[in-house]
Amino acid sequence: MPWEIVAIWAIVIVTLTWFRRDEERLRSHRLAEQARYFATASRYRHRPETPKQTAEPIPAQALVHRHYLDLLKSGAAMAPQAPRT
């Protein structure tokens, strides 16, 4: 009976040690991948590109949307309300 308890504890300790080493290995692998990416990526890749000016005409629907957003910013527009019955 005592040797069975010792065997169970030995299995638990080995399993926990194995799990911890495996997690550390995975964490270091992920860190190495991130370091490799940032070491080789072009500078400021994470920043969005500035929008380019185009000579294309603005569609009418976009003008309507822009006007609505301007009204929202100014506070003149009210949210649509459901009709009262």
Backbone as JSON Lines, residues from 0, in Angstrom:
{"i":0,"aa":"M","n":[0.81,-1.2,0.0],"ca":[0.0,0.0,0.0],"c":[0.86,1.27,0.0]}
{"i":1,"aa":"P","n":[1.87,1.42,0.84],"ca":[2.67,2.65,0.81],"c":[3.4,2.84,-0.52]}
{"i":2,"aa":"W","n":[3.84,1.75,-1.15],"ca":[4.55,1.9,-2.41],"c":[3.61,2.39,-3.52]}
{"i":3,"aa":"E","n":[2.32,2.07,-3.4],"ca":[1.36,2.55,-4.39],"c":[1.17,4.06,-4.28]}
{"i":4,"aa":"I","n":[1.13,4.57,-3.06],"ca":[1.01,6.01,-2.85],"c":[2.26,6.72,-3.38]}
{"i":5,"aa":"V","n":[3.43,6.13,-3.12],"ca":[4.67,6.7,-3.64],"c":[4.66,6.69,-5.16]}
{"i":6,"aa":"A","n":[4.17,5.61,-5.76],"ca":[4.11,5.52,-7.22],"c":[3.16,6.58,-7.79]}
{"i":7,"aa":"I","n":[2.02,6.78,-7.15],"ca":[1.06,7.79,-7.61],"c":[1.7,9.17,-7.54]}
{"i":8,"aa":"W","n":[2.36,9.5,-6.43],"ca":[3.0,10.8,-6.3],"c":[4.13,10.97,-7.31]}
{"i":9,"aa":"A","n":[4.85,9.9,-7.59],"ca":[5.91,9.98,-8.59],"c":[5.33,10.29,-9.97]}
{"i":10,"aa":"I","n":[4.21,9.65,-10.31],"ca":[3.56,9.91,-11.59],"c":[3.07,11.36,-11.65]}
{"i":11,"aa":"V","n":[2.5,11.86,-10.56],"ca":[2.01,13.24,-10.52],"c":[3.17,14.22,-10.7]}
{"i":12,"aa":"I","n":[4.27,14.0,-10.0],"ca":[5.41,14.91,-10.09],"c":[6.01,14.89,-11.5]}
{"i":13,"aa":"V","n":[6.15,13.7,-12.07],"ca":[6.7,13.6,-13.43],"c":[5.78,14.28,-14.44]}
{"i":14,"aa":"T","n":[4.48,14.09,-14.28],"ca":[3.52,14.7,-15.21],"c":[3.57,16.22,-15.12]}
{"i":15,"aa":"L","n":[3.59,16.76,-13.92],"ca":[3.64,18.22,-13.76],"c":[4.94,18.8,-14.29]}
{"i":16,"aa":"T","n":[6.05,18.11,-14.05],"ca":[7.35,18.57,-14.56],"c":[7.35,18.56,-16.09]}
{"i":17,"aa":"W","n":[6.84,17.49,-16.67],"ca":[6.78,17.37,-18.12],"c":[5.9,18.48,-18.7]}
{"i":18,"aa":"F","n":[4.76,18.73,-18.11],"ca":[3.85,19.77,-18.57],"c":[4.52,21.14,-18.52]}
{"i":19,"aa":"R","n":[5.2,21.44,-17.42],"ca":[5.83,22.75,-17.26],"c":[6.95,22.95,-18.29]}
{"i":20,"aa":"R","n":[7.76,21.93,-18.51],"ca":[8.85,22.05,-19.48],"c":[8.29,22.23,-20.89]}
{"i":21,"aa":"D","n":[7.21,21.52,-21.19],"ca":[6.6,21.64,-22.51],"c":[6.03,23.04,-22.72]}
{"i":22,"aa":"E","n":[5.38,23.59,-21.7],"ca":[4.84,24.95,-21.79],"c":[5.95,25.98,-21.95]}
{"i":23,"aa":"E","n":[7.05,25.82,-21.24],"ca":[8.18,26.73,-21.39],"c":[8.78,26.64,-22.78]}
{"i":24,"aa":"R","n":[8.85,25.43,-23.32],"ca":[9.39,25.25,-24.67],"c":[8.48,25.93,-25.7]}
{"i":25,"aa":"L","n":[7.16,25.77,-25.55],"ca":[6.23,26.42,-26.48],"c":[6.3,27.94,-26.36]}
{"i":26,"aa":"R","n":[6.4,28.45,-25.13],"ca":[6.48,29.89,-24.92],"c":[7.75,30.45,-25.55]}
{"i":27,"aa":"S","n":[8.88,29.77,-25.38],"ca":[10.12,30.26,-25.97],"c":[10.08,30.17,-27.49]}
{"i":28,"aa":"H","n":[9.4,29.17,-28.03],"ca":[9.26,29.04,-29.48],"c":[8.43,30.19,-30.04]}
{"i":29,"aa":"R","n":[7.32,30.53,-29.37],"ca":[6.49,31.66,-29.8],"c":[7.26,32.98,-29.71]}
{"i":30,"aa":"L","n":[8.03,33.15,-28.64],"ca":[8.82,34.36,-28.49],"c":[9.88,34.47,-29.58]}
{"i":31,"aa":"A","n":[10.5,33.35,-29.94],"ca":[11.5,33.37,-31.02],"c":[10.84,33.72,-32.35]}
{"i":32,"aa":"E","n":[9.63,33.22,-32.6],"ca":[8.92,33.56,-33.84],"c":[8.61,35.06,-33.88]}
{"i":33,"aa":"Q","n":[8.15,35.62,-32.76],"ca":[7.86,37.05,-32.72],"c":[9.12,37.87,-32.92]}
{"i":34,"aa":"A","n":[10.21,37.46,-32.29],"ca":[11.47,38.19,-32.43],"c":[11.95,38.13,-33.88]}
{"i":35,"aa":"R","n":[11.82,36.98,-34.51],"ca":[12.23,36.84,-35.91],"c":[11.37,37.74,-36.81]}
{"i":36,"aa":"Y","n":[10.08,37.81,-36.53],"ca":[9.19,38.65,-37.33],"c":[9.58,40.12,-37.19]}
{"i":37,"aa":"F","n":[9.74,40.58,-35.95],"ca":[10.04,42.0,-35.76],"c":[11.45,42.35,-36.21]}
{"i":38,"aa":"A","n":[12.34,41.37,-36.25],"ca":[13.7,41.65,-36.72],"c":[13.75,41.75,-38.24]}
{"i":39,"aa":"T","n":[12.83,41.07,-38.93],"ca":[12.89,41.06,-40.39],"c":[11.78,41.87,-41.05]}
{"i":40,"aa":"A","n":[10.77,42.3,-40.3],"ca":[9.65,43.05,-40.89],"c":[10.1,44.46,-41.26]}
{"i":41,"aa":"S","n":[9.42,45.01,-42.25],"ca":[9.76,46.37,-42.64],"c":[9.35,47.32,-41.52]}
{"i":42,"aa":"R","n":[10.0,48.45,-41.46],"ca":[9.79,49.41,-40.39],"c":[8.39,50.02,-40.47]}
{"i":43,"aa":"Y","n":[7.77,50.17,-39.34],"ca":[6.45,50.78,-39.22],"c":[5.38,50.02,-40.0]}
{"i":44,"aa":"R","n":[5.51,48.75,-40.12],"ca":[4.52,47.95,-40.85],"c":[3.17,47.96,-40.13]}
{"i":45,"aa":"H","n":[3.21,48.1,-38.81],"ca":[1.98,48.04,-38.03],"c":[1.14,49.3,-38.16]}
{"i":46,"aa":"R","n":[1.69,50.37,-38.71],"ca":[0.94,51.61,-38.85],"c":[0.14,51.59,-40.15]}
{"i":47,"aa":"P","n":[-1.1,52.06,-40.11],"ca":[-1.89,52.06,-41.35],"c":[-1.35,53.09,-42.34]}
{"i":48,"aa":"E","n":[-1.54,52.8,-43.6],"ca":[-1.09,53.72,-44.63],"c":[-2.02,54.93,-44.65]}
{"i":49,"aa":"T","n":[-1.45,56.06,-44.99],"ca":[-2.27,57.26,-45.1],"c":[-3.11,57.15,-46.37]}
{"i":50,"aa":"P","n":[-4.36,57.59,-46.31],"ca":[-5.19,57.5,-47.51],"c":[-4.64,58.39,-48.63]}
{"i":51,"aa":"K","n":[-4.69,57.88,-49.82],"ca":[-4.18,58.62,-50.97],"c":[-5.31,59.43,-51.6]}
{"i":52,"aa":"Q","n":[-4.99,60.61,-52.04],"ca":[-5.96,61.46,-52.71],"c":[-6.2,60.92,-54.11]}
{"i":53,"aa":"T","n":[-7.47,60.8,-54.46],"ca":[-7.8,60.34,-55.79],"c":[-8.57,61.43,-56.51]}
{"i":54,"aa":"A","n":[-8.52,61.39,-57.8],"ca":[-9.22,62.37,-58.61],"c":[-10.61,61.87,-59.0]}
{"i":55,"aa":"E","n":[-11.01,60.72,-58.48],"ca":[-12.31,60.16,-58.83],"c":[-13.42,60.97,-58.16]}
{"i":56,"aa":"P","n":[-14.56,61.12,-58.83],"ca":[-15.68,61.83,-58.21],"c":[-16.26,61.04,-57.05]}
{"i":57,"aa":"I","n":[-16.79,61.76,-56.07],"ca":[-17.39,61.13,-54.9],"c":[-18.82,60.72,-55.26]}
{"i":58,"aa":"P","n":[-19.19,59.45,-55.03],"ca":[-20.55,59.03,-55.36],"c":[-21.59,59.78,-54.51]}
{"i":59,"aa":"A","n":[-22.8,59.87,-55.04],"ca":[-23.86,60.61,-54.35],"c":[-24.18,59.99,-53.0]}
{"i":60,"aa":"Q","n":[-24.18,58.68,-52.9],"ca":[-24.5,58.02,-51.63],"c":[-23.46,58.39,-50.57]}
{"i":61,"aa":"A","n":[-22.19,58.51,-50.95],"ca":[-21.15,58.89,-50.0],"c":[-21.38,60.31,-49.5]}
{"i":62,"aa":"L","n":[-21.86,61.18,-50.37],"ca":[-22.15,62.54,-49.94],"c":[-23.29,62.58,-48.93]}
{"i":63,"aa":"V","n":[-24.3,61.73,-49.15],"ca":[-25.41,61.65,-48.2],"c":[-24.91,61.15,-46.85]}
{"i":64,"aa":"H","n":[-24.06,60.14,-46.86],"ca":[-23.5,59.62,-45.61],"c":[-22.66,60.68,-44.91]}
{"i":65,"aa":"R","n":[-21.86,61.4,-45.68],"ca":[-21.01,62.44,-45.08],"c":[-21.87,63.54,-44.46]}
{"i":66,"aa":"H","n":[-22.95,63.93,-45.13],"ca":[-23.84,64.95,-44.6],"c":[-24.49,64.47,-43.3]}
{"i":67,"aa":"Y","n":[-24.91,63.2,-43.27],"ca":[-25.53,62.65,-42.06],"c":[-24.53,62.63,-40.9]}
{"i":68,"aa":"L","n":[-23.3,62.24,-41.17],"ca":[-22.28,62.23,-40.12],"c":[-21.97,63.63,-39.63]}
{"i":69,"aa":"D","n":[-21.99,64.6,-40.53],"ca":[-21.78,66.0,-40.11],"c":[-22.92,66.46,-39.21]}
{"i":70,"aa":"L","n":[-24.15,66.06,-39.54],"ca":[-25.28,66.4,-38.68],"c":[-25.15,65.76,-37.3]}
{"i":71,"aa":"L","n":[-24.69,64.52,-37.27],"ca":[-24.49,63.85,-35.98],"c":[-23.44,64.57,-35.14]}
{"i":72,"aa":"K","n":[-22.37,64.99,-35.79],"ca":[-21.31,65.69,-35.07],"c":[-21.8,67.02,-34.51]}
{"i":73,"aa":"S","n":[-22.64,67.7,-35.27],"ca":[-23.11,69.0,-34.82],"c":[-24.22,68.88,-33.78]}
{"i":74,"aa":"G","n":[-24.81,67.7,-33.65],"ca":[-25.87,67.5,-32.67],"c":[-27.24,67.88,-33.18]}
{"i":75,"aa":"A","n":[-27.35,68.24,-34.46],"ca":[-28.64,68.66,-35.01],"c":[-29.52,67.47,-35.36]}
{"i":76,"aa":"A","n":[-28.92,66.31,-35.56],"ca":[-29.71,65.14,-35.95],"c":[-30.21,64.41,-34.72]}
{"i":77,"aa":"M","n":[-31.42,63.98,-34.79],"ca":[-32.01,63.19,-33.7],"c":[-32.11,61.76,-34.17]}
{"i":78,"aa":"A","n":[-32.03,60.85,-33.26],"ca":[-32.18,59.44,-33.61],"c":[-33.61,59.21,-34.08]}
{"i":79,"aa":"P","n":[-33.81,58.37,-35.09],"ca":[-35.18,58.11,-35.54],"c":[-35.99,57.43,-34.45]}
{"i":80,"aa":"Q","n":[-37.24,57.84,-34.34],"ca":[-38.1,57.29,-33.32],"c":[-39.19,56.47,-33.96]}
{"i":81,"aa":"A","n":[-39.65,55.46,-33.25],"ca":[-40.73,54.63,-33.75],"c":[-42.03,55.43,-33.72]}
{"i":82,"aa":"P","n":[-42.9,55.22,-34.7],"ca":[-44.17,55.96,-34.71],"c":[-45.03,55.56,-33.52]}
{"i":83,"aa":"R","n":[-45.72,56.52,-32.97],"ca":[-46.61,56.26,-31.84],"c":[-47.92,55.7,-32.35]}
{"i":84,"aa":"T","n":[-48.43,54.73,-31.64],"ca":[-49.72,54.15,-32.05],"c":[-50.74,54.34,-30.97]}
